[in-house]
Amino acid sequence: TGPATQPLYTALTAAMPAKQGDAEGFRERLKGFGMTPTQDPEVLWNFEKFLIGRDGRVAARFAPTTEPGDPALVAAIEAELAK
């Protein structure tokens, strides 16, 4: 994050600035640990998920709190696979 952001993440966050999921709740948890969380469009934390479509575009972005089996994530993956 910040000025040293890798070009891949600069492109991903520019293509999809907003996250699905409970990013605000996670920001509050980080603050509880005395940390200063990033603001959108920056990557919030490890395990943030970007879904890339077959066409190479960013199809969706999910907060770090989104579990791999989350129905919204699974539905987004299935929708992209069906294209």
N, C-alpha and C positions, 0 to 999 in steps of 0.2 A: 504494500500500500504506500501511498505518498509519492514523493518524487522518484523513488527507486522502483516503482511498479514495473514488473516485467511486461513487455509489449503484448503478450498473449492476454493477460488480465486487463490491460488497458482496452484492448479490442472487445473482450467479452463483456466488460462492464459498460462500455459505450453502447454496445448493441442491445443490452438488456439491463438498464439501470436499476429497475425495481426487482425486489425478491418476493416470491410467494412464501408464505409461512410466517412463523412468529419471530421475525427479526427484532421487533421492539422488546419483546420479553427477554430475548437473549442479550440485548444491549443492557437491560436492567440487571441481569445476572452478572455481566462483566463489571458494571459499575459497583455492584456489591462486593466484588473482589478488589476494588480500588483501581480498576483499569479504566482507561478512556477508550471506549469503542469507536470505531470508524463510523462515518455516516455514508448513506447512499450517495453515489453509486459504488463506493469502495467495497471490496470484499470484507465482510464482517469478521470471519473467523475460518479456521480450517473446517473442512467438510461442507462448505457451501457448494452447491451443485449447479452446474450449467449443463443443460441438455442441448446437444447440437443435432440438428436435423440432417437428413441425408444430403440436403442441398448445401450444407456447410454453415447455415445461419444458426444463430442462437434461438432456439425454440422456447426455452423456459429457463428460469433461474429460481433456485430454492434456497431458503435460509439454512444455516448450519443445523438448526434444530429439526429439520425435516428428516425423518427416518427413511432408510432405503425402501421399506415396505409401505410408506405413506400412500394412501389411496390417490391423492392428487399427483404425486410423483409417478406412480405406476400408470395412472391414466394418461399422463403426458407422454410417457415413454411409449405406451401402446398406441397412442394417436400418431406419434411420429413413425413408428414401425409400420403402421397401416398405410402410410402414404406411398 
